Each structure stands twice: as structure tokens, then as C-alpha cells.
Amino acid sequence: MSRSAHPAGPRHADVLTEGHYSAPPADLNALDPKVWAQTVERDEHGVLAVGGIDVKRLAEEFGTPAYVLDEDDFRARARAWRTAFGDDADVFYAGKAFLSRAVVRWLHEEGLNLDVCSGGELATALSAGMPAERIAFHGNNKSPGEIRRAVEAGVGRIVLDSFQEIVRVAHIAQELGTRQRVQIRITVGVEAHTHEFIATAHEDQKFGIPLAGGQAAEAVRRALKLDGLELIGIHSHIGSQIFDMSGFEVAAHRVVGLLKEVRDEHGVELPEIDLGGGLGIAYTSDDDPREPYEIAKSLTEIVTRECEAARLRTPRISVEPGRAIVGPTAFTLYEVGTVKPLDGLRTYVSVDGGMSDNIRTALYDAEYSVSLVSRSSDAEPVLCRVVGKHCESGDIVVKDAFLPGDLAPGDLLAVPATGAYCRSMASNYNHVLRPPVVAVRDGEARVIVRRETEEDLLRLDVG
């Protein structure tokens, strides 16, 4: 059953019930490799380092809060997905997770394609040199201007999300004297085991054209008739932060059923099927994500089996990992400002960031890990809630975590697995400046997205 989030995030200062949280870890200084980037380690003093650079140096040079991204880890995960699916499938990185020009260049160099869902993401991709034919353009309400720019640029595919878009894209493509390659996004009636706000394949939501009632079949019929479109396949996306593959199996069965219907009615076997993304990562030690090769093997077997049963040629598969690539590669580095024990409840630890750099806890009731990273400590563990500096009771970064009892102002904390949907969903709430993204590799660090300044804020305020 899906959970509903309170509009203001988790309730503030509740008394914890028995069993609400896990027991303290045996060693607060230990780092679970599931939730940290590959090059993260502690030195003999307990100071965390990534890419050969310790966090004290990073904090001194770049300030806090800051998103710290392990470039080697990002590239290794991108290669793992590309290798797992091989030459007979396509891997599109979902740019909405986190996108910058540096990331676009890394993707290009590692052989991945790119999925964008706005004019801004498309502009970023093109400005950084991603070949247009390796870009897919998504979104439930693309403007005519965005569509025109995508068609003019020659994007490899546009994912059609409504009957209006079928006509809109076809008209613009004809005006420009071209045929645009497209897929049709359908909703297959599968609700993934995830938070209801990020489950996207049941019928009662804004994405896609429902399979139920023959609507998806009608969308295919219309697309096949229009000269400005080259229909190459069907797209399905069933949700986010998914660990169980059973949802993909049901979705593939229904998508292949539509492909068979298209073949029988129109004599056309569509050559591609996109199963979307949404594969989960480890935010805490309790999470158990699958490796890319396991996912590739499972998805390939599911589609092959369903197509054999329907007597169809197996189409080319596409997938769209975003969080699964960038999520584990980064952590957010904070400095502790205040420590406030509340007897019988927990200790509130305030850091210099908050919901403006990580809205997911308030928005999705998301869970994160957190560690003291500027030193080691042998102090007894204390149940803490890590909160931000915003004027909002729902401004929570980590709801419940054990931290050393000697935690003090000036200590550095790091929250791992913040590479996805943190910087990309960041805001200027309370006019707080968005943090930089600092990429580290082989003992060198560089800013790939700079910290905002007050001048940036005031430049947009025209008075």
C-alpha cells in the first residue's frame, strides 16, 4: 500500500513508538559501501575522503553545504549499465535526476544516451555536445517551441504523451520537412511498490495514454497515419525507487500485448520497447538494490519470453536509469550549527542547509543515512534528527539517525546517496543560496555547478 506524505513533511517532535527505528549500529565510524561512492574512505583520524581528498579540505575550499560527486564512481556506474545491456539495447540516462554540462560530457564519453524532459535540459545537452540523435525528449506537456527546437536539432526520439502531442509533433515535423522518430508512452495499469507521489503507471495520473479502453491502440493508429511521424515503439514507465522486478514483468506482458494488437491490425511490428527507469538505490543499509547485470538479464528474459509467447520478433529494449547511476555517486557535506537535546525525545542537530538542497525528506518522507565525517568518535550513540536552517517545521534532512553523543557545532556531517533529485530539485526557499556541485577525481576537485550568490538572486529581481 502506498504511503501518503503530510504536506509539511514528517510530523515534528513526535514521541517515537517502540520499533520505529533500528538499534544503534555497532560502530558509528563504519561506512556501509552500499550507500557511499566507491572511492570514499576514512583516514587514521576518522576524516572521510573521496577521490583522494578529505572533507575538511573540501569544506575549506568550497564551503558548506556542498554536493560532492565522485566522478570515477559516476563513470563506473554508467559503464556498468552500458556493459550489462550490450550492443543490442539502449541505455538512456534520465537527466532529470541530475544534469550539468560536465555530466553530459561524461555520458557521451562513456557511450550512454540521454533522456531530457524540458527545454532547459535539452539546451544543456546540446550545449555540452551530446549528439542530438542520442537524445530522447520526454514530458507530458511539451510546448510547441520546445518541440520545434527538438525536431530542428534532430533528436533521436520524442516520446508522445497525449493525443494532442501526436498531432502537434506531426504538424511541426511536416512544417520542417522531416519525419520525426517517436514513441508513444502508455500507462499499463501497474502501480510499482513505491510512494504514491512517484508511482506513474496506474491510470489515475498525468503521464501517458491509458492502455485500458483501447486508448493506446487508438494513439498508435493515429500516429501510423501521419506523414510527419515515424513510430518506432512503445514506452512504459511504472514508477521510481523500485526493487521488485515483478512490476516490470506485468508491464512487459501488457506492452507486448499491444505490440501484437498492432501487428494483427496494421501489419506492423514496432521495433522498439522502452521500459523506463525507476530502479532503486540504497539510501540506508536496509535497502538492497540489484546490480545492473541482474536487471539487464531479468528485463531481457521477460521481454523475450513475452514476445515468443505472442509470436513476435523481440524488439530492441531501452531503459532509463538516472538515480541508479548518479544517486550513489554523491553526498551532501554540511556543517553542524546547533545541537539541541530534548529529554525523552531525541537530539535536534541543525546544519547549514536543509530542505532547499534536499526536499525529498519533506516531499516523499524519504529516508537517508548520515555520518560524522570530520573526525572519529568513541562517544555513545544518541538518537538524532538532522534538520535544516529554514523557517519550516518540516525542514528535515534525516528523520532518525544515531550520531555520537559528543557531536558539536563545527563538526562536519555527510548525507550519502544525494546525487539524484537533490540539486535538480533544489530551491531558494527563504532566499537560501543553492549549493555548488564539486566533482572529485584522482586527488583533484573542481566545481561543475557553482554556488549561487546573492548577486544571482538580485539579478532576477527587477524591482
N, C-alpha and C positions, 0 to 999 in steps of 0.2 A: 504494500500500500504506500502511495506517495505521502510525503510529509508536507505540511503547509508551514511556511515561514511567517512569523509575525512581521507586520510591516516595518517595525522598528528594529528587527533583528531579535536575537535571543533575549529573553526577559532578563532584566537587570537585577542582580543581587539576590537571586532565589537561593533558598537553602537547598543544598544538594541532597537528593534522596539516596538511600543505600543502593549501591551498584551503578550509580550514574557515571562514575569514572573508574578507570582502571587503577590498580595498585601502583605505587611509585616504582619506577624502574630500578633495577638493582644498581645501576651505575649511571648517574646523571651526566657523566662526561662521555659516555659511549655515543657513537654516531651510527644509526641504522643506515646501511648503504642503500636500502630501498628508497629512502626519502631524500637522499643527498646526491649531488652531482658526483661524477666518477673521480674527480681529482681532489675532492675535499678530504682533509685530514687534520689532525691536531698535532702541534709540536710538543716538545717535552714540558712546556709550561701550560699546556691546555689551550693555547691560542689556535683558533681554526685558521687554516689556509686553504685556498682554492687556486688551482693553476700556478702553484708555487708562490703565491702572495698571501700574506697574513691579513686578517681583517682589521687589525689595528692600523696597518699601513693604508689599507683601502679607506677606512673611516677618516684618517688624517688627510689623505689626498683628495677624496671625492665627497666627504661629508656623509651625514646620515639624515634621513633614511636613504638607502640606495638599493636598487636591484642589481645583484651581482650575478653575471651569467658566465658559465663555463663553456667557452667556445668549443673546446675539444669534445666535451660531452654532447653538445648540440650536434656537432658533425657526426659523431659516432652513432647517435640515435638515428639521425637521418640516413646514414649508410645502412644501418641495420634494417630499417624499413624497406629501403630500396633493394637490398640483397634478398630479403625474405620473400618479396613478391616477384623478383626477377624481371626478365625482359618481356614476359607475356602479360604483364599487368602494369597499371599506372598508379603512382603514389603522388597525391596532391596534398601538399602541406596546407592546412587550414589557417590562413593568415589572420583570421580574427583572434586566434589565441595570443599571438604577439607578432607584430610586423614592424620591421625597420629596414632601411636600405642595406645595412650590413647583413641582416638575416636573409634578405633576398639574394644577396651575392653568395652566401654560404649554401643556400638551397640550389642555386644554379650550378655551383662548383661540385656539389655532391649528387647532381643528377636528378633532383626532385622537381616536380611540377608545383604550381601554386594555385590555390583557390582563394579568390577575393570576393568580398560581398558589398563593396561600396566603391564610389568613385575615388575616394581618398586612398583606399587600399590599392586600387588599380593604378593610380598615379604613382604611388610608392613603388609598386612592382616595375612599372615601365621605366621610371627614373633611375632605378638601380640596375637596369639591363636584363631583366628576365625576358627571354624571348616570348612574344605575345602568344605564339602558338602553344606555349606550355602553361598558359593561364586559363583557368575556368572562372567564369563570372557568375556569382550566386546572388541571392537576395529575393525577398518576397515583394518588393516594390521598387524596382529599378526605374529611375527617371528616364524619360526619352533622351536627355543629354548624356546620361551615363551609358545607356545602350549604344547611342551613336558613337561615343568615344571608343567603346569596346569593339564595335564592329569595324570602325575605321582602323583601329590598331591591329586587328586581325587575331583577336583572342581565339584560342583553340576550341572553346565551347562556352555557350551561355546556357545556364540551367533555367528553364522556363518554369515559373511558379504559379501561373494562373492563366485562364483563358484570355484575359486582356493582354498578357505578355506575349502569347503566341502571335497575336495579330500585330502587336507593337513591334516586336523584333523583326517579323517578316516584312513589315512595311518599311522600316528603316533600312534593312538589308537590300531590299529592292531599289530603294532610292539611291543607295550607294553602289548599285550594280554588282552585288555579290550574293552568294548563298552562305548563310551563317550556320555553322555546325551547332546543334543544340541537343540538350537532353531535357526530358520532362520529369520534374520532381513530383513524385506521387506520395501520398500518405497511405500506408498499408494496414492501419489499424493495430499496430503493435506498439504497446507502451513499455518502453525499457524500464528496468528496475533502477530508477533514479529519482531525483527530486522532481516534483511535478512542474516546476518552472523551467526545467531543461529537458523534459521529455517531449519529443517533437513528432512522433509518427501516429499518434491517435488522431481521430478525425476532428475533434473539437479544438483546433488551434490554427494559427495563421499560415503555416507553411504548407506548400504543395497542393496537389489536386487529389481529392479522395479517390481511392480505388473503388470504394463502395458506390453502388448506384450507377455504375457504368461511366462515371465522370472521367476517369483516367483514360478509358478506352476512347471516349469521345475526343479528348485532348489529342491523343495520338492520331485519330482520324483527321482532325483539322490540320495538325502540323504536317502530315504527309501530303496534304493537298496544296500547301502554299509554296510557291516557287522560291521565295526568299529563304527557306529553311531547309537544312539537311539534318533530318532527325537521325541521331546516331545511337540513342539509347535511353534508358530509364534510370532515374536517380531515386534513391531512397535513403533516408537518414532517420534512425529510430531513437536518438537521444544522446546523452553525454554521461561521462564517468561510468561506463558500463564494464562489468567484469564477466558477466554471464553471456555466453555465445548463443543461448537458445533463442533470444530475440532475433538475432540475425538469421537463424535458420527459418523461423516463421516468415520473416520479411522476404528472404530469398525465394521461398516457396510461392509467395503471393506475387512477387515481381515476375518470376518465371512463368507463372500462370498468365499474366498479362502479355508477356512476350509470345506465348503460344497462341493466345487470342489474336494478337496482331498478325502472326504468321498465317493463321487459318482464315482470317477475314481479308487481309490485304496482300497476302503472298510475300510478305517482307519479314526477314529475320533481322531484327535490330542487332548490331554488332557489339554493343557495349552495355554494361550494367555497373552502376556506381552504388556501392553500399554505404557511402558516407563515412563518418568517423565516430567519435564518441567513446573510444576505448579508454578505460580508466587508468589512473596512475596511483601511486602510493603517496597519500598525504600524511598518513600515520603508519605506525608499524602494524596496525591491524589490517591494512589494505594489502591485497595480494594480486597485483596486475599480471597479465600474461605477457610473455615475450613476443616480439614481432613475428618470429618464425612460427610460433604456435598459432597466432592469429591468422597469418597467411595460409598455413596448412588447413586450418579449420574452415576459413571462408572459401578457399578454393574447392575443398571437398564438398562443401554444402552446395555451391553453385553447380559444380559438375554433376553431382548426384541428381539435383532437381532437373537439370537440363536433359540428362539421359532419360529420366522418367517421362519427360514431356516430348522426347524425340526432337530436341533442338540442338543445334550446334552450340557449344559452350561459348558465351560471349566473353570479350575481354573485360576483366574486372578492374575497377578503380576503387581506391579507398582514400580517405581524407584525414589522416592523423594530424592533429595540431597540438593539443595538450600532451598527447603521448610522446611527442618529440621535445617540445620546449618546456613543458611543465617541470620536470625534474632537474633541468639544467641550471636553474637559478634559485637563489634565496634572497630574501629581503633583509638587509642589515639595519638594525635600529640601535639607538642609544637609550638607555633607561633614564627617565627623568624623575619619577617619584615611585616610591614603594609604600603602599598603604595597607597594612594588615587590618582585617575586620574579624574580630574574635568570633569563632564558631562558624564562620563562613569560608572565607578564602582571603588571599592577599591580592590586592589590585596593583599591577605593575604597569605604569604608564610609560609609553615610548613616544618618540618624536614623530611618528607617522600615524597611521590609523586607517579609517575607512576610505579616505581619499586615495590611498595607494593599494588597499585591498578591501574591496566592497563585498567579497564573496561570503565572508562570515555573516554579515548582516543580511545579505540578499538571499543566500541559499542555506543558511545555517551550516555552512561548511566547517569542516574540522581541519586543523593544522597541528603540526608539531612545532616546538620552539626549544632552543638551547642557548645557554650562556656560552659565548664563544670567545670572549676576550681573556679568559683565564680558566683554569680548572678550579674545582671546589670540592671539598670533602664535607661540606655542611649538610645537615639533614634536609631532605626534600620537603618543600612546602607547596601546598596546593595553591595555584595562582591563576588569575585571569589577566591576560595581556590585553591592554586597552590602548586606544589612541588618544590624541590631544583635541579631538573635535567636541563641539558642544552638542553632544548626542549620546543618550544612554546606550544606544545600540552600537556605539563605536567600539567594537570588539574585534581584536585580531585573532587571538587564540582563546577559546572559551574556557577550557580547563587544561592545565598542564602543571607538572611538577617541576619546580626550579629550586636551586639551592637557597637555603634559609638566610645566607649571608649576602644575597643579591642587594646591590646598592646603586644609587644614582651614578651615572658614568659608565656602568658596565655595558657591554655590547651584547645584544641578543640577535639571533638569526632565525628566521622562519623559512624552512626549506620548501621546495616544490611550489614556488610562486612565479615560475616563468610564464605560466598561461593565465590569461584573463585577469591579471593584476595591473600591469602597466597599461594594457589595452582598455581596461575599464576604469582607469584612474580618473579622478575629477579634481576640481579646485574648490571643493566644499570648504566653507569658511575662508576662502581665498588662500588656502594652503597650496604651496607650490609642489607640483608633481616631481617625484624623484628622478634622478638620472638612471640610465641603464649602463652599467660598466661591464664590458667584456674582458675576461681574463684568459690568458693562454701563455704557457711556457715562461712564466715569470714576468710577463708584461700585462699591463692593464690599460684600457683606453675607453673613453666614453663613446658609445654608439648612439645614445639619445641623451642629450644634455639635460641637466636640471633646469627647470623653469626659473625665471627670475621675476621679481616684482615688475620690472620693465615689460616683460611679456604680458603680464596681466593688464597693466595700464595701457599698453599699446592697443588692446582691443576695446577698451572703454573710451569711446569717443566723446563722452561728456554730454 
